[in-house]
């Protein structure tokens, strides 16, 4: 089972060098990650989940503060999950589900559970990872001055 992670690198100022379609996808990810490693980052991410019996897509926004190890994720699509949020502070993770109107602390025993039906776990949200070192990179296309790169988790 393969989960792919499409990162729309909207937050990267495009330079003449990075406009080249022939530029190595890994190099683009490395440069993007270096630029992202500031004090804060805001990203918009599309996640495609492929399973033998279904395929789904999730669009989310993420806010990340390196100082204090805080992050906030809000699901934008699909409509049935719109408004579901995740808050990470240090190594603690909470989930807010609008349909029931309450937050849930995700305890240690739940950290290995699947995140939103994907191959990612809740633990993946709280530990620091690197798009450059933890994924393989495949350049897909240049769309509206944005690089579209497929990231696949390494085994």
Secondary structure, DSSP 8 states (H G I E B T S, - for coil): --EEEEEE-TTS---TGGG-TTS-HHHHHHHHHHHHTSSEEEEEEEEEEE-SS-EEEEEEEEEEETTTTEEEEEEEESGGGTT-EEEEETTEEEEEETTTTEEEEE-GGGTTSBSTTSS-BHHHHHS---TTTSEEEEEEEEETTEEEEEEEE--
